[in-house]
Every structure is written in C-alpha cells, then in structure tokens.
C-alpha cells in the first residue's frame, strides 16, 4: 500500500499532502498511525505516509506498542525510525513474549 492509497482506492496523494498544512498556522502537525489490522500495516508503510504528508506540512509516525507487538515489524524496523519523525508513543500493558515483534 502506498501513500496514494491513504484515502482508499489509490486516491490522489494531494489529499495526503494538503491535510497537514491546515495545522501549520497553529504549530501542530499530523500523526500517522500504522496498525497490522489496517490500511497502513507496517512501520515502512507508515513512514511512506509520513514522507508524503510531510510535503504539505508537519507529520510524524505514531508508534503503538500493541500494534508493534502484533505486527511483522522487527526491532530493526523500529530502530530505523528517525527520532524526529516520531509524533507519539502509546505504551499498552500486555503480556510479553520473546516472539512478539519478530518476523
């Protein structure tokens, strides 16, 4: 899934770049949340959407521990996200297993 598909069906990426610019005047930005159950299932897909949205204003990736734990993302994928591109962290209590977060 590419950033052009954020709005479903390969919609024009102008939507992805125009939306964040509406926040510029108030110093806010847009957070892109990836989830293994949604249209943006991986960190790589989330970063692609962040890069597309950043062309129109400030954007960053929201990282959720539940989504990370139940996705195919690896610790290396997570470590590759530049700190300046992280919008939020959501940490949820969950039972940990060594297999969580590994491919």
Residue, then its C-alpha position, 0 to 999 in steps of 0.5 A: x500500500x502506498x501513500x496514494x492509497x491513504x484515502x482508499x482506492x489509490x486516491x490522489x496523494x494531494x489529499x495526503x499532502x494538503x491535510x497537514x498544512x491546515x495545522x501549520x498556522x497553529x504549530x501542530x502537525x499530523x500523526x500517522x498511525x500504522x496498525x497490522x489490522x489496517x490500511x497502513x500495516x507496517x512501520x515502512x508503510x507508515x513512514x511512506x505516509x509520513x514522507x508524503x504528508x510531510x510535503x504539505x506540512x508537519x507529520x510524524x509516525x505514531x508508534x503503538x506498542x500493541x500494534x508493534x507487538x502484533x505486527x511483522x515489524x522487527x526491532x530493526x524496523x523500529x530502530x530505523x525510525x528517525x527520532x524526529x519523525x516520531x509524533x507519539x508513543x502509546x505504551x499498552x500493558x500486555x503480556x510479553x513474549x520473546x516472539x512478539x515483534x519478530x518476523 
